[in-house]
Amino acid sequence: MSVLASLAVDAWSSMLRVLLHYRRSPGLLAVSLAVPVLMVVVFGYVFGSAITVPGGASSASGASGAGSVDGYREFLMPGLFAMVAVNGIMPTMVGAARDVGRGVTDRLRSMAVSRTGLLLGQTLADLLVSVVVLALLAAVGLVVGWRIRGGPADAAGAFGLLLLFRFAMTWVGLLLGLAVGKEEAAGQLVVAVFPLAMVTNAFVPTGGMPGWLAAVAEWNPMSAVVQAGRDLFGNPSAPAAAWPMQHAVPAALLWCAVLLLVCGPLAVRKFATHGT
C-alpha cells in the first residue's frame, strides 16, 4: 500500500473511531448542539441589552428597526461562529490526553499505522461535528434576526474560513492534549481557552478597551476570523487601526496557515515520540 493510501485508510479508521464515540455518548453530542443555542440566548438577549454596537444600535431597542444591519445580534453572530471554532481546542485536547492516560496512544503507536493519518482522522471527525454545530447556530441566528447581507460566494467563503480555523484549532488541541498527557490536567487547562475567546472583538468593539488590551484583542487570531466573518457576511463591525482588522481575510488565512504549519508537525512528532 502506498504512503498516501495508508494515510487515507488510517485517517478514515481514526475518524470513524471518534464518530462512534459521539454515537455512543448521546449526552456529549447533545451538549455540543445545545451550547450554540445557549450562547445566542445569553449573549444576544442578556448581555446584548446593555451593549451598544457601531452606529448606536443595540439589541434591546433595535435602534434602526427590526432586522437592521446595526443590530447587536448581527454584530454578535460572526463572533459566536468564531467562538465555536475556537472551542475545537477543548474536545480534542481532552480526548488526546485521555488516550495518553489510558494507554490507547501507546497501543496505536505499536501498530503499523500512519501517525499523521491517526491524528488527521481525529481532526476530520471534529470537523464533521462542527459543520452540524455551525449549521444549527446559523439557523438559530436567522431566527433571532441575523441576516447574511453579502453575496452567496462571500457567505460560503466565510463558512469555509470558519471551518478552516476550527481545523487549525483542533491541531492546537491535539498538541496540548498530547503534551499534558492527563485527562484531569487537560480539563483544567480548558479554563485557559476562555480568555482567548473573550479578549477579542467577538462580543464588544475593541475601541472601548484600554489601549494595550485593544492591541492584544486586535492581534488575537480569533479577532481576525471574526472581522473576516463580518466583512464577508456583510454584518456591522467597529473601526480598528490594527493591520489584522484592516485586512481581516488575509490575516485570518495567515493565522490558520501558521497554526497548522506549527502545531500539525509538532503534534505528529509528539504522538510518534510519546514515552521515548
MARLUM-822975 format. One line per 8 residues: their letters; for each residue x, y, z of N, C-alpha, C, O, CB. Coordinates in steps of 0.02 Angstrom, whole numbers, plus 50000, padded with zeros to 5 digits. Each point is the difference from the previous one (the first is absolute). Glycine has a CB too. Example, Ala and Ser with C-alpha at 12.3 -4.5 7.8 and 13.67 -1.06 7.14 Angstrom:
MARLUM-822975
as = 50660,49716,50390,49955,50059,50000,50045,50060,50000,50052,49999,50033,49853,49942,50029 ~ 50077,50112,49902,50042,50059,50003,49961,50055,50037,50025,50055,50008,50034,49913,49884
//
This chain:
MARLUM-822975
msvlasla = 50042,49940,50000,49958,50060,50000,50044,50062,50000,50049,50004,50038,49859,49934,50023 ~ 50075,50112,49896,50039,50060,49997,49993,50041,50064,49955,49989,50040,50032,50012,49835 ~ 50058,50047,50132,49998,50043,50060,49934,50038,50004,49970,50004,50053,50155,50007,49943 ~ 49854,50018,49947,49937,50039,50001,49940,49955,50013,49954,50020,50036,50097,50061,49884 ~ 49949,49859,50052,49944,49955,50012,49997,49979,50072,49947,49995,50030,50061,49964,49853 ~ 50051,50027,50146,50002,49981,50071,49976,50057,50043,49963,49990,50048,50133,49934,49929 ~ 49925,50137,50006,49978,50059,50040,49924,50007,49996,49967,50013,50051,50143,50044,49927 ~ 49862,49935,49961,49927,50008,49992,49962,49947,50038,49950,50015,50033,50070,50035,49854
vdawssml = 50002,49887,50111,49966,49945,50034,50003,50011,50076,49950,49991,50034,50079,49931,49872 ~ 50029,50096,50119,50007,50010,50073,49961,50061,50023,49971,50000,50054,50142,49946,49941 ~ 49886,50106,49963,49961,50059,50018,49926,49983,50003,49964,50023,50044,50122,50052,49902 ~ 49890,49885,50006,49930,49979,49999,49982,49959,50062,49948,50011,50031,50055,49989,49844 ~ 50040,49953,50143,49988,49958,50058,49999,50042,50064,49959,49990,50044,50094,49913,49898 ~ 49994,50144,50063,50004,50042,50059,49938,50045,50004,49974,50013,50055,50152,49984,49940 ~ 49852,50028,49948,49941,50044,49999,49938,49961,50024,49960,50026,50039,50090,50042,49866 ~ 49943,49871,50070,49942,49959,50021,50003,49986,50075,49948,49999,50033,50047,49949,49853
rvllhyrr = 50064,50041,50140,50008,49987,50072,49972,50059,50041,49965,49989,50050,50137,49940,49927 ~ 49915,50132,50003,49976,50059,50037,49925,50008,49991,49965,50016,50048,50147,50039,49937 ~ 49863,49935,49954,49928,50008,49988,49960,49948,50038,49945,50015,50024,50080,50033,49863 ~ 50001,49891,50119,49966,49949,50039,49998,50019,50074,49952,49983,50036,50085,49930,49882 ~ 50015,50123,50104,50000,50024,50070,49943,50048,50011,49966,49998,50051,50159,49987,49956 ~ 49863,50060,49944,49943,50046,50005,49934,49961,49998,49953,50016,50038,50115,50076,49906 ~ 49929,49857,50013,49938,49961,49994,49983,49965,50065,49942,49994,50019,50080,49991,49859 ~ 50030,49991,50156,49989,49964,50063,49997,50046,50060,49989,49978,50056,50068,49924,49894
spgllavs = 49952,50163,50038,49995,50049,50054,49950,50054,49980,50020,50056,49985,50100,49922,50051 ~ 49816,50006,49963,49949,50049,49978,50000,50063,50042,49983,50054,49975,49948,49851,49985 ~ 50088,50090,50103,50003,50060,50042,50052,50049,49975,49988,50060,50000,49975,49872,50096 ~ 50095,50042,49882,50052,50043,49973,49977,50035,49937,50014,50060,49991,50073,49864,50058 ~ 49879,50040,49907,49974,50030,49939,49946,50051,50015,49997,50053,49968,50030,49842,49970 ~ 49931,50090,50111,49946,50047,50018,50029,50065,50027,49976,50054,49983,49950,49849,50043 ~ 50126,50092,50015,50033,50061,50026,50030,50040,49943,49994,50061,49998,50030,49881,50111 ~ 50009,50023,49844,50031,50035,49943,49948,50038,49960,50015,50054,49973,50073,49857,50022
lavpvlmv = 49851,50063,50000,49948,50033,49961,49963,50053,50041,49975,50048,49972,50013,49848,49961 ~ 50009,50094,50133,49963,50047,50042,50039,50064,50014,49970,50053,50008,49971,49850,50043 ~ 50125,50091,49952,50041,50058,50018,49989,50059,49952,49994,50057,50024,50090,49865,50024 ~ 49915,50068,49886,49988,50058,49956,49935,50036,50014,49997,50062,49999,50068,49880,49914 ~ 49882,50020,50101,49935,50032,50016,50006,50041,50064,49974,50056,50003,49965,49849,49940 ~ 50093,50068,50107,50009,50036,50063,50041,50063,49991,49986,50051,50030,50005,49840,50032 ~ 50061,50105,49895,50042,50058,49989,49961,50057,49968,50008,50058,50019,50091,49867,49969 ~ 49857,50059,49965,49959,50052,49968,49954,50032,50052,49992,50061,50000,50013,49878,49890
vvfgyvfg = 49965,50020,50152,49954,50027,50051,50038,50044,50050,49978,50056,50014,49949,49842,49973 ~ 50129,50077,50039,50036,50036,50052,50029,50065,49973,49989,50054,50028,50038,49838,50028 ~ 50011,50103,49888,50033,50060,49975,49952,50045,49962,50004,50061,50006,50101,49874,49986 ~ 49849,50036,49970,49956,50041,49959,49946,50035,50039,49980,50056,49982,50043,49868,49927 ~ 49951,50045,50144,49944,50028,50037,50020,50028,50068,49974,50052,50020,49953,49868,49920 ~ 50117,50045,50096,50018,50023,50067,50053,50055,49996,49988,50056,50023,49985,49830,50023 ~ 50085,50098,49925,50053,50050,49996,49984,50054,49948,50017,50059,50010,50065,49854,50025 ~ 49886,50067,49911,49988,50047,49946,49955,50058,50020,50003,50053,49969,50011,49854,49954
saitvpgg = 49945,50084,50127,49955,50054,50020,50038,50059,50030,49973,50055,50005,49939,49861,50016 ~ 50151,50073,49998,50039,50054,50031,50058,50022,49956,50042,50040,50022,49926,49916,50089 ~ 50037,50019,49827,50057,50013,49958,49978,50040,49939,49952,49981,49967,50106,49914,50073 ~ 49978,50158,49945,49987,50040,49941,50053,49983,49947,50060,49998,50015,49889,50095,50054 ~ 50029,49894,49871,50045,49982,49946,50009,50058,49952,49965,50050,50007,50000,49830,50004 ~ 50081,50116,49942,50013,50055,49954,49937,50026,49967,49957,49961,49978,50154,49991,50001 ~ 49883,50113,50019,49941,50031,49972,49948,50017,50052,49949,50030,49984,50074,49909,49912 ~ 49990,50041,50167,49955,50017,50054,49942,49953,50009,49956,50014,50041,50077,50099,49940
assasgas = 49966,49831,49981,49944,49953,50007,50014,49951,50056,50057,49982,50011,49917,50030,49867 ~ 49975,49968,50155,50007,49950,50053,49950,49945,49989,49949,50010,49966,50092,50076,50115 ~ 49973,49857,49947,49954,49944,49990,49935,50010,50037,49950,49970,49982,50147,49956,50004 ~ 49903,50116,50064,49939,50009,50039,49948,50041,49961,49941,49983,50000,50127,50010,50105 ~ 49955,50060,49863,49953,50044,49966,49998,49989,49925,49951,50018,49968,50069,50064,50121 ~ 50033,49887,49884,50004,49991,49928,50010,50065,49965,49996,50002,49938,49932,49899,50072 ~ 50083,50153,50025,50012,50069,49978,49977,50014,49929,49956,50042,49990,50138,49959,50087 ~ 49935,49965,49874,49984,50015,49931,49940,49961,49976,49982,50003,49941,50136,50023,50039
gagsvdgy = 49850,49936,50066,49942,49961,49980,50017,49926,49997,50059,49981,49999,49898,50116,49938 ~ 49991,49862,50062,50010,49928,49998,50038,49980,49938,49985,50025,49945,49910,49958,50120 ~ 50154,49974,49942,50039,49976,49943,50053,50049,49978,50032,49989,49949,49870,49948,50016 ~ 50110,50118,50073,50050,50049,49982,50069,49969,49998,50016,49956,50041,49913,50134,50009 ~ 50112,49933,49902,50069,49975,49995,50041,50022,50060,50054,49974,50011,49937,50028,49864 ~ 49984,50047,50163,50036,50023,50059,49977,49965,50063,50023,50017,50054,49990,50093,49891 ~ 49942,49841,50050,49977,49964,50059,50057,49962,50033,50045,49975,49966,49841,50016,49983 ~ 50110,50004,50117,50055,49966,50036,50006,49927,49980,50055,49973,49998,49928,50106,50097
reflmpgl = 49962,49888,49891,50004,49929,49984,50036,49988,49934,50033,49949,49992,49861,50032,50071 ~ 50100,50066,49890,50039,49993,49939,50074,50012,50013,50043,49969,49969,49857,50068,49964 ~ 50115,50008,50112,50069,50011,50021,50027,49939,50037,50058,49983,49994,49920,50141,50014 ~ 49978,49843,50030,50020,49945,50043,50012,49935,49964,50048,49964,50017,49889,50091,50072 ~ 50021,49927,49863,50001,49933,49972,50068,49979,49972,50021,49944,50013,49860,50072,49961 ~ 50154,50025,49987,50067,49979,49978,50047,49985,50058,50043,49956,49995,49941,50113,49902 ~ 50007,49967,50159,50041,49985,50059,49983,49933,50030,50045,49964,50022,49962,50157,50000 ~ 49929,49861,49979,49980,49934,50026,50023,49944,49953,50020,49947,50024,49881,50106,50032
famvavng = 50097,49960,49879,50027,49950,49953,50074,49986,50015,50022,49943,50002,49894,50095,49910 ~ 50121,50016,50097,50072,49992,50014,50012,49967,50067,50048,49963,50009,49975,50139,49922 ~ 49933,49912,50118,50007,49968,50065,49990,49924,49995,50035,49962,50033,49925,50144,50023 ~ 49993,49873,49902,49990,49929,49988,50064,49970,49970,50019,49944,50017,49857,50074,49965 ~ 50156,50020,49973,50062,49975,49970,50055,49993,50052,50036,49950,50001,49932,50104,49891 ~ 50039,49996,50151,50052,49997,50053,49987,49943,50048,50047,49969,50025,49969,50155,49965 ~ 49920,49862,50022,49983,49946,50047,50023,49931,49975,49996,49951,50036,49907,50116,50000 ~ 50121,49930,49901,50028,49938,49975,50061,49978,50039,50018,49941,49998,49939,50088,49891
imptmvga = 50076,50017,50146,50057,49982,50041,49981,49951,50055,50036,49952,50014,50015,50160,49962 ~ 49891,49899,50054,49984,49965,50062,49987,49925,49992,50033,49961,50034,49920,50146,50005 ~ 50000,49872,49917,49988,49928,49997,50061,49960,49975,50012,49945,50024,49869,50081,49955 ~ 50156,50003,49973,50058,49963,49975,50056,49998,50053,50035,49949,50005,49935,50086,49879 ~ 50038,50018,50154,50051,50000,50052,49984,49948,50054,50043,49962,50020,49980,50161,49957 ~ 49915,49877,50046,49980,49952,50052,50003,49929,49972,50022,49954,50035,49903,50133,50018 ~ 50052,49903,49885,50001,49933,49971,50071,49974,49990,50013,49941,50014,49881,50086,49930 ~ 50151,50016,50033,50070,49979,49991,50032,49983,50067,50036,49950,50005,49972,50121,49892
ardvgrgv = 49979,49970,50154,50028,49987,50066,49971,49936,50029,50036,49962,50034,49979,50160,49985 ~ 49921,49865,49969,49968,49939,50025,50032,49938,49967,50012,49950,50034,49881,50113,49984 ~ 50120,49941,49917,50031,49943,49966,50070,49987,50027,50021,49942,50007,49912,50084,49890 ~ 50104,50028,50117,50067,49991,50028,49996,49968,50069,50036,49952,50014,50005,50148,49920 ~ 49915,49926,50108,49995,49976,50069,49976,49928,50004,50019,49965,50047,49959,50151,49988 ~ 49980,49862,49919,49973,49932,50002,50040,49950,49959,49982,49941,49996,49907,50110,50019 ~ 50166,49972,49957,50043,49954,49963,49980,49988,49929,50031,49959,49965,49993,49989,50141 ~ 49923,50085,49870,49977,49990,49931,50053,50024,49951,50012,49968,49948,49869,50046,50088
tdrlrsma = 50151,50042,49979,50052,50027,49957,50057,49951,49991,50024,49990,49945,49945,50125,50091 ~ 50052,49854,50018,50054,49951,49996,49980,49940,49958,50041,49974,49961,49999,50062,50152 ~ 49897,49941,49893,49978,49943,49960,49998,50018,49926,50018,49960,49957,49915,49999,50140 ~ 50044,50101,49888,49998,50021,49930,50070,50007,49971,50012,49983,49942,49880,50077,50081 ~ 50154,49966,50017,50069,50009,49976,50034,49933,49987,50046,49996,49960,49960,50111,50104 ~ 49972,49841,49969,50031,49934,49991,49976,49966,49935,50027,49948,49981,49981,50041,50143 ~ 49942,50040,49843,49973,49972,49939,50032,50032,49939,50026,50056,50003,49866,49920,50056 ~ 50106,49988,49886,50029,50025,49937,49949,50046,49966,49970,49982,49950,50101,49913,50036
vsrtglll = 49921,50164,50042,49952,50048,49974,50034,50068,49991,50053,50013,50028,49851,49925,50028 ~ 50064,50104,49905,50026,50067,49988,49985,50045,50059,49942,50010,50018,50043,49975,49858 ~ 50067,50043,50154,49990,50046,50056,49960,50061,49978,49954,50022,50035,50153,49939,50017 ~ 49911,50066,49891,49964,50058,49974,49927,49983,49985,49955,50040,50014,50152,50004,49937 ~ 49882,49896,50020,49932,49980,49984,49956,49993,50061,49941,50019,49998,50104,49923,49905 ~ 49982,50031,50152,49961,49993,50061,49977,50068,50027,49942,50008,50018,50122,49887,50008 ~ 49982,50153,49976,49982,50066,50025,49955,50037,49951,49954,50035,50021,50154,49969,50043 ~ 49905,49988,49872,49958,50032,49950,49928,49976,50005,49954,50040,49992,50146,49971,49932
gqtladll = 49891,49925,50088,49932,49973,50007,49963,50032,50058,49940,50013,49994,50100,49881,49957 ~ 49995,50117,50104,49968,50033,50058,49978,50071,49983,49945,50021,50018,50125,49909,50059 ~ 49972,50106,49887,49983,50069,49983,49943,50002,49949,49957,50044,50002,50161,49991,50021 ~ 49881,49917,49930,49945,49999,49951,49934,49982,50033,49948,50027,49980,50134,49941,49932 ~ 49919,49987,50137,49938,49983,50036,49973,50062,50036,49940,50013,49998,50100,49868,50016 ~ 50005,50156,50018,49979,50061,50033,49972,50049,49950,49952,50036,50014,50134,49946,50075 ~ 49944,50021,49852,49977,50046,49948,49929,49983,49978,49959,50045,49989,50159,49971,49973 ~ 49866,49920,50032,49932,49980,49981,49950,50021,50054,49945,50024,49984,50102,49879,49950
vsvvvlal = 49971,50086,50128,49955,50021,50055,49991,50076,49999,49944,50024,50011,50094,49877,50058 ~ 50015,50135,49918,49996,50073,50001,49957,50027,49943,49969,50053,50007,50144,49951,50046 ~ 49884,49960,49891,49955,50021,49946,49928,50000,50024,49962,50046,49986,50117,49907,49928 ~ 49902,49995,50123,49932,49995,50027,49988,50056,50051,49947,50032,50000,50053,49843,49982 ~ 50049,50137,50062,49993,50051,50051,49994,50069,49969,49957,50039,50020,50108,49890,50060 ~ 49977,50086,49870,49996,50066,49967,49934,50008,49963,49971,50055,50000,50154,49945,49988 ~ 49850,49946,49981,49936,50004,49966,49944,50015,50049,49956,50041,49985,50085,49879,49928 ~ 49960,50047,50145,49949,50013,50050,50005,50072,50026,49949,50033,50009,50052,49845,50023
laavglvv = 50060,50145,49981,50010,50068,50024,49975,50051,49949,49969,50050,50018,50129,49911,50050 ~ 49916,50026,49868,49976,50046,49948,49924,50001,49997,49970,50053,49992,50135,49925,49942 ~ 49864,49964,50074,49927,49997,50000,49971,50039,50058,49951,50037,49992,50054,49851,49952 ~ 50024,50104,50115,49977,50037,50059,50010,50075,49988,49957,50040,50017,50070,49863,50059 ~ 50031,50115,49895,50012,50071,49986,49949,50030,49953,49977,50056,50010,50143,49922,50007 ~ 49861,49984,49932,49949,50025,49953,49933,50011,50035,49963,50046,49984,50095,49894,49923 ~ 49927,50016,50141,49937,50006,50038,49999,50064,50041,49948,50033,50005,50043,49843,49999 ~ 50066,50143,50026,50002,50058,50045,50016,50065,49963,50005,50052,50031,50031,49872,50060
gwrirggp = 49971,50073,49842,50007,50063,49963,50065,50009,49963,50007,50050,49964,49921,49996,50118 ~ 50119,49908,49924,50062,50006,49962,49986,49988,49926,49960,49956,49983,50108,50006,50116 ~ 49965,50076,49858,49992,49992,49929,50068,50002,49965,50047,50034,50022,49839,50018,49985 ~ 50118,49912,49937,50060,50003,49958,49988,50055,49949,49957,49995,49957,50069,49881,50058 ~ 50013,50179,49991,49990,50058,49957,50045,49997,49938,49988,50038,49953,49981,50028,50148 ~ 50081,49891,49899,50044,49994,49942,49972,49949,49951,49945,49974,50009,50153,50057,50062 ~ 49940,49955,49877,49980,49953,49949,50011,49928,50021,50034,49987,50050,49991,50099,49865 ~ 49947,49866,50048,50008,49929,50017,50073,49978,50000,50020,49960,50043,49868,50020,49907
adaagafg = 50152,50046,50003,50070,49980,49997,50037,50024,50062,50041,49963,50028,49956,50041,49846 ~ 49990,50057,50147,50032,50027,50060,49979,49961,50062,50041,49985,50043,49963,50128,49904 ~ 49932,49869,50057,49976,49962,50057,50032,49931,50002,50020,49976,50053,49871,50086,49942 ~ 50114,49905,49946,50033,49935,49998,50074,50007,50020,50026,49956,50034,49895,50007,49875 ~ 50110,50091,50070,50070,50012,50020,50006,50010,50075,50049,49977,50031,49973,50073,49858 ~ 49929,49984,50142,50002,50011,50072,49994,49934,50037,50038,49988,50048,49912,50125,49936 ~ 50002,49844,49996,49993,49936,50033,50061,49956,49988,50021,49963,50045,49854,50045,49943 ~ 50153,49995,49952,50061,49962,49987,50057,50022,50044,50039,49958,50024,49923,50027,49859
llllfrfa = 50045,50080,50127,50052,50027,50043,49990,49978,50073,50048,49983,50034,49965,50115,49889 ~ 49925,49902,50099,49985,49977,50068,50019,49926,50010,50027,49981,50051,49879,50103,49955 ~ 50079,49875,49944,50018,49929,50005,50075,49991,49997,50027,49956,50034,49864,50014,49913 ~ 50144,50070,50013,50072,49996,49998,50030,50019,50068,50047,49968,50023,49951,50059,49854 ~ 49975,50025,50154,50024,50021,50066,49986,49946,50052,50041,49986,50043,49940,50135,49926 ~ 49960,49848,50027,49984,49945,50045,50050,49943,49990,50023,49970,50049,49855,50062,49950 ~ 50138,49952,49939,50048,49947,49984,50068,50016,50032,50033,49956,50028,49906,50020,49864 ~ 50082,50087,50102,50064,50020,50031,49997,49995,50076,50048,49979,50031,49973,50098,49872
mtwvglll = 49922,49942,50126,49993,49996,50072,50003,49929,50027,50024,49987,50055,49909,50117,49940 ~ 50041,49848,49965,50003,49930,50023,50072,49975,50003,50017,49960,50043,49870,50020,49908 ~ 50155,50044,50004,50071,49981,50003,50034,50031,50061,50043,49969,50031,49960,50021,49844 ~ 49977,50071,50142,50025,50030,50062,49979,49958,50060,50040,49986,50045,49955,50130,49903 ~ 49941,49862,50052,49975,49958,50054,50036,49933,50005,50015,49977,50054,49876,50078,49933 ~ 50123,49915,49955,50037,49936,50000,50069,50008,50030,50022,49960,50040,49914,50004,49859 ~ 50098,50089,50081,50068,50012,50026,49999,50010,50075,50041,49972,50036,49991,50078,49854 ~ 49921,49990,50134,49996,50013,50072,49981,49937,50038,50028,49986,50053,49939,50133,49923
glavgkee = 49986,49842,49997,49979,49939,50034,50056,49949,50005,50009,49968,50051,49876,50052,49909 ~ 50153,49972,49985,50056,49953,50000,50055,50024,50047,50034,49959,50032,49938,50008,49850 ~ 50037,50098,50122,50052,50027,50043,49982,49993,50074,50043,49985,50041,49988,50096,49869 ~ 49905,49930,50106,49978,49995,50070,49998,49927,50022,50027,49982,50052,49905,50123,49934 ~ 50035,49852,49974,50001,49929,50013,49954,49975,50054,49999,49940,50013,50114,50065,49949 ~ 49850,50038,50071,49954,49979,50052,49933,50034,49990,49996,50061,49990,50099,49922,50091 ~ 49851,49977,49920,49934,50026,49986,49980,50054,50050,49970,50050,49981,49999,49840,49970 ~ 50047,50100,50113,49981,50049,50052,50035,50066,49987,49969,50053,50005,50014,49854,50078
aagqlvva = 50082,50090,49901,50037,50062,49987,49974,50035,49938,49996,50062,49998,50105,49887,50056 ~ 49881,50012,49894,49972,50030,49940,49934,50035,50014,49986,50053,49974,50071,49860,49957 ~ 49902,50056,50112,49937,50031,50019,50010,50066,50035,49961,50047,49989,49990,49841,50020 ~ 50100,50116,50033,50015,50063,50034,50028,50052,49952,49987,50060,50008,50033,49876,50097 ~ 50018,50040,49846,50030,50046,49952,49948,50032,49954,50012,50053,49970,50091,49878,50033 ~ 49838,50038,49993,49945,50028,49960,49985,50072,50022,49980,50041,49959,49972,49844,50025 ~ 50057,50129,50080,49986,50067,50026,50042,50053,49965,49979,50057,49993,49991,49894,50117 ~ 50090,50029,49867,50044,50048,49966,49973,50021,49932,50020,50052,49974,50077,49897,50086
vfplamvt = 49858,50011,49912,49972,50017,49934,49951,50058,50006,49991,50038,49952,50022,49844,50012 ~ 49957,50126,50095,49949,50052,50009,50027,50070,49986,49968,50038,49964,49977,49888,50120 ~ 50113,50094,49945,50025,50067,49984,50015,50009,49926,49992,50055,49973,50056,49949,50141 ~ 49975,49942,49853,50014,50005,49928,49938,50021,49962,50004,50038,49952,50083,49875,50059 ~ 49854,50062,50010,49938,50016,49966,49971,50067,50022,49964,50032,49961,50015,49846,50029 ~ 50035,50144,50070,49969,50060,50026,50040,50064,49984,49970,50052,49988,49983,49879,50103 ~ 50114,50064,49907,50040,50059,49984,50005,50006,49924,50053,49990,49970,50014,50000,50138 ~ 49876,50025,49862,49994,50006,49927,49947,50053,49985,49974,50033,50044,50060,49845,49939
nafvptgg = 49953,50129,49953,49947,50045,49977,49934,49962,49989,49955,50026,49968,50131,50047,49979 ~ 49910,49866,50080,49942,49957,49986,49935,50028,50030,49947,49995,49969,50130,49907,50027 ~ 49926,50126,50063,49940,50019,50036,49992,50075,50009,49944,50025,50005,50063,49867,50053 ~ 50048,50144,49945,49998,50073,50006,50053,50030,49955,50051,49968,49987,49906,50024,50133 ~ 50034,50070,49856,50052,50033,49961,50063,50011,50043,49995,50012,50060,49917,50044,49870 ~ 50145,49941,50039,50063,50009,50037,50014,50073,50016,50044,50015,50040,50000,49884,49904 ~ 49918,50147,50025,50012,50071,50012,49989,50021,50072,50029,50049,50022,49937,49970,49862 ~ 49992,49945,50154,49988,50017,50069,50049,49969,50048,49995,50012,50061,49888,49999,49910
mpgwlaav = 50165,49949,50004,50049,49968,50044,50060,50046,50011,50013,50044,49959,49950,49843,50000 ~ 50074,50104,50097,50064,50036,50007,50046,49985,49941,49995,49947,49969,49993,50048,50157 ~ 50056,50052,49859,50041,49994,49940,50038,49934,49994,50000,49969,49947,50010,50152,50057 ~ 50022,49858,50051,50040,49939,49997,49957,49939,49991,50018,49953,49964,50067,50101,50109 ~ 49855,49946,49959,49955,49943,49994,49969,49998,49930,49990,49946,49972,49986,50059,50151 ~ 50009,50053,49849,49973,50003,49932,50050,49972,49951,49981,49964,49953,49950,50136,50077 ~ 50133,49915,49980,50052,49974,49955,50004,49924,50004,50006,49966,49949,50059,50140,50065 ~ 49931,49867,50048,50000,49927,50008,49940,49969,49966,50006,49950,49965,50055,50062,50145
aewnpmsa = 49881,50019,49899,49938,49973,49971,50003,50002,49923,49979,49952,49968,49958,50085,50133 ~ 50089,50017,49871,50000,50008,49928,50050,49955,49965,49993,49985,49941,49970,50132,50075 ~ 50089,49862,50021,50049,49952,49971,49985,49929,50020,50038,49954,49984,50047,50136,50018 ~ 49860,49899,50034,49979,49932,50017,49975,49966,49935,49961,50030,49963,50007,50005,50156 ~ 50055,49904,49867,49978,49967,49938,49924,49996,49993,49973,50006,49945,50131,49928,50059 ~ 49862,50057,50052,49927,49996,49997,49970,50065,49976,49950,49999,49964,50052,49917,50129 ~ 50027,50141,49926,49973,50064,49979,50003,50008,49924,49955,50028,49969,50080,50021,50140 ~ 50020,49927,49861,50005,50004,49927,49946,49958,49967,49971,50021,49950,50152,49997,50060
vvqagrdl = 49863,49923,50018,49948,49958,49972,49931,50032,50009,49958,49998,49954,50112,49900,50070 ~ 49918,50132,50034,49936,50035,50012,49991,50057,49951,49947,50007,49969,50059,49962,50153 ~ 50046,50073,49870,49996,50057,49955,49990,49977,49928,49961,50030,49963,50112,50036,50115 ~ 49962,49881,49903,49992,49973,49932,49928,49975,49990,49971,50011,49947,50151,49956,50050 ~ 49850,50001,50054,49931,49978,49995,49952,50058,49992,49954,49997,49959,50075,49905,50111 ~ 49981,50150,49969,49956,50059,49993,50006,50032,49931,49950,50020,49971,50061,50001,50152 ~ 50050,49982,49851,50009,50029,49933,49966,49957,49947,49966,50027,49956,50142,50023,50081 ~ 49900,49885,49967,49973,49955,49949,49924,49992,50006,49966,49995,49949,50143,49946,50049
fgnpsapa = 49866,50058,50063,49927,49995,50009,49965,50067,49989,49939,50002,49992,50081,49904,50089 ~ 50019,50148,49919,49970,50066,49993,49968,50025,50064,49955,50042,49997,50026,49932,49885 ~ 50043,50003,50175,49974,50021,50065,50038,50059,50027,50056,50013,49979,49908,49870,50044 ~ 50007,50155,50024,50033,50060,50026,50063,49983,50038,50006,49948,50031,49884,50109,49975 ~ 50158,49989,49991,50063,49992,50036,50023,50068,50024,49976,50051,49976,50055,49847,49956 ~ 50016,50102,50115,50027,50062,50027,50067,50015,49968,50037,49954,49985,49903,50025,50124 ~ 50076,50085,49881,50064,50017,49970,50058,49983,50047,49994,50006,50061,49951,50085,49875 ~ 50110,49887,50036,50060,49985,50038,50060,50009,49953,49996,49985,49941,49943,49933,50135
aawpmqha = 50116,50107,49953,50057,50019,49959,50051,49944,49989,50041,50005,49955,49943,50109,50086 ~ 50013,49833,49999,50050,49947,49995,49997,49966,49932,49946,49994,49971,50047,49988,50154 ~ 50065,49995,49851,50003,49969,49933,49952,49941,49993,49967,49995,49949,50151,50041,50044 ~ 49877,49918,50057,49953,49944,49991,49928,50022,49993,49960,49964,49968,50118,49968,50097 ~ 49904,50124,49963,49931,50024,49994,49988,50035,49933,49945,49999,49973,50051,50014,50151 ~ 50056,50018,49848,49994,50033,49936,50003,49950,49942,49972,50013,49947,50080,50088,50103 ~ 49981,49843,49961,50008,49948,49948,49980,49933,50032,50041,49954,50006,50053,50110,49934 ~ 49843,49931,50079,49978,49944,50043,50005,49933,49965,50023,49951,50030,49901,50128,50027
vpaallwc = 50054,49916,49881,50001,49935,49966,50071,49974,49990,50013,49943,50018,49880,50088,49924 ~ 50153,50009,50030,50069,49976,49995,50031,49984,50068,50037,49951,50007,49975,50116,49890 ~ 49972,49974,50154,50028,49988,50067,49973,49935,50029,50038,49962,50030,49971,50162,49988 ~ 49927,49863,49973,49971,49938,50026,50031,49939,49965,50015,49950,50033,49878,50111,49993 ~ 50115,49943,49908,50031,49945,49964,50072,49990,50021,50024,49943,50005,49901,50080,49898 ~ 50110,50031,50110,50070,49996,50022,50005,49967,50068,50043,49958,50012,49984,50144,49921 ~ 49928,49918,50113,50000,49969,50067,49986,49925,49995,50033,49960,50033,49928,50149,50017 ~ 49991,49872,49908,49984,49929,49993,50061,49962,49973,50015,49945,50024,49864,50083,49956
avlllvcg = 50155,50001,49970,50057,49966,49971,50056,49993,50052,50032,49947,50004,49938,50099,49883 ~ 50042,50006,50152,50053,49997,50051,49984,49947,50052,50044,49960,50018,49981,50162,49964 ~ 49914,49877,50042,49980,49951,50051,50006,49929,49974,50023,49956,50036,49900,50128,50013 ~ 50057,49904,49889,50004,49933,49971,50072,49979,49988,50019,49943,50014,49870,50075,49933 ~ 50152,50028,50028,50070,49983,49985,50041,49989,50063,50049,49963,49999,49941,50104,49896 ~ 49991,49966,50159,50037,49992,50063,49972,49942,50041,50038,49955,50020,49987,50168,49980 ~ 49910,49878,50013,49971,49950,50045,49992,49932,49969,50006,49949,50035,49935,50143,50021 ~ 50046,49904,49878,49992,49936,49967,50061,49955,50007,49996,49945,50028,49927,50110,49893
plavrkfa = 50135,49966,50053,50060,49959,50006,50020,49986,50072,50023,49946,50016,50014,50101,49876 ~ 49955,50003,50152,50018,49989,50070,49955,49948,50033,50023,49959,50040,50018,50159,49966 ~ 49894,49882,49976,49955,49951,50029,50017,49930,49975,50000,49952,50039,49910,50135,49968 ~ 50105,49906,49929,50019,49935,49972,50065,49975,50033,50005,49942,50017,49939,50087,49873 ~ 50104,50016,50118,50063,49981,50031,49989,49980,50073,50030,49951,50024,50032,50126,49898 ~ 49897,49960,50114,49986,49984,50069,49966,49932,50006,50015,49961,50045,49976,50161,49982 ~ 49963,49864,49927,49965,49936,50000,50049,49943,49986,49999,49947,50033,49895,50110,49929 ~ 50150,49954,49989,50046,49947,49980,50054,49986,50052,50024,49944,50005,49956,50088,49878
thgt = 50038,50018,50157,50055,49992,50048,49975,49995,50071,50040,50001,50047,50033,50061,49876 ~ 49862,49933,50087,49973,49997,50069,50031,49940,50038,50000,49944,49976,49892,50110,49985 ~ 50133,49961,50098,50027,49948,50043,50070,49978,49982,50026,49953,50031,49860,50010,49985 ~ 50146,50070,49935,50067,49980,49981,50051,50052,50022,50060,49992,49988,49894,49946,49914
//
